[in-house]
Amino acid sequence: MKSLLIYSSILVTLTLVPLSLTAKEYKDARVYKWVDKHGVVHYSDKPNPNAESNEVEVKSNNNNFDSTRADKWQEEYNKSKEVNREAQEKLNVQNAKKKEVCNSYKSDLNTLKNIGRIVNVDADGKQTYISDEERNQKIKDLEKTIKRICK
């Protein structure tokens, strides 16, 4: 709480003092700082006769604010933010598709490992069983694919 009072006092004083002065007065202005008995820091254009006051060096800022540069920066920032949002959405879609494919591979692998005999049905409806060698090869291939893609 104490530091909040200090910062509030600084902010109010440093904002109001320069605004109340003309350019010449500002150039010649003096700012004094003192701490009261409660430990609160104060700033003023006059020294406090009841406390030890120290003069504060005020540095002027000769930079001129160019709002067009700020507007351009804001515009570029907004574009960048939009590009990042679109890229994140695209990445989320890709990750969802990848997860779906991985789940399909894992389901196929589970079927190959846990179902008795695997039957292939061709376009004419003819059924053929896969051999144990074919089954083992498909299991190995799916395990490699899952390891490579589904990290």
N, C-alpha and C positions, 0 to 999 in steps of 0.2 A: 504494500500500500504506500509505504514511504517513497519507494522509487517511482511509483506512478505519479505522486504529487510533484516530485522533482522534475520528471519528464514533462508533466503538464505545465508546470511553471516555466520551464525552459521554452517549450513550444509556444506558449501564449506570449511570453515576453519577446522572443526572437521574431515572432510574427508581427506583433503590434508595433514594436519600437521602430523598425524600418519603414512601416507603412505610414507612420505619423510624421516622418521627416521628409523634407524636400531633398533633392539630389545633393545640394551643397551641404545641407545640414547632415545628411547621411554620411558624407565624406568626412566631416569634422566631428561626427558623433562619438561619444564615449559610452561604453557599456560597462556597468559595474556588477560584480557578483558578490553575494554574501550568504552566509548560512545563519538562519535564526536559531533560537534556543531549542527548538524542536527538531533540528537537523534538516529543515527544509531549505533547499537552495533557491535563492531569488536572484533575478536579474533586473536591472533598472538603468535608466539613463542618468541617474544621480546616485552618488554614493550614500549609503545609509549612515547617518550620523551616530546611530546607537550600536553599530556593529562594525567589525573590521571588513571593509569592502576592498576588493581587488579589481583593478581594471582588466577587462577582457579584450583581447585583440580581435577585432571584427574584420574578417576578410571579405572583400566584395567579390561577387561573381560577375565577371564581365561577359559571360556567355549569353548570347541572345537565343531565346527559345524559338525554334522554327517548327510550328505546328504541322507543316506539310511533311516534314521528316517523320514526325511522330505518327501522323496518319498513314504514311507509307509503311512504316515499321509495323503498325497494327494490322494493316492489310496483308503484308507478307506473313506475319505471325498467324493470322486467321487462315490464310491459304495453306500454310505449313501444317497447321492443326487439322485442317480438313483432309489434306493428303495423308497424314498419319492415321486419321480415323478410318479413311477408306482402305488403307493398307491393312489396318488391324481387322477390319470387317472381312477383307479378302482372305487374310490368314486364318481367321476363325472358320470361314466356310471350308477352306482347304483342310484344316485340322478335323472338322466334322466329317468330311468325306473320307479322309485317311482313317479316322476311327471306325467309320462304317465298314470300310474295306477290310481293316484289320479284324474286326469282329466277325466278318464273313469268313476270312481265312482261318481264324481260330475255331469257328464252328465246324468248318470243313475238316480241320485237323482232328477235332474231337470226334467227329463222325467216323473218320478213317481209323482212329485208334480204338474206339469203343463199340462199334457196330460189327456184328458177325461177318456176314458176307456182303460185299458191295456189288450192286447190280447197276450196270449201265443200260439205258434204254435208248436205242437209236431212233431216227426219224420215222422208221417204218413200224416202230413199236416192238422190235426184236430185243429181247433181253440177253445180256451177256454178263458173266461174272468176271471181276478182275482178279488176277492171280495175286498170290502173296508177294511176289517180287514187285509187281506193279504197285500194289498197296504200299509196301515199304518205301519204294522210290517216291511215291506221291507224298508220303509222310515226311521223308527227308527234304523234299523240295519245298513243302509248305513250311516246315520248321525254319529253313534257310530264309525263305521269303518273309516270314513273320519276324525273324531276328533282324533282317535288314530294314524292313519298312516300319514295323510296329515298335518303335523305341519308346 
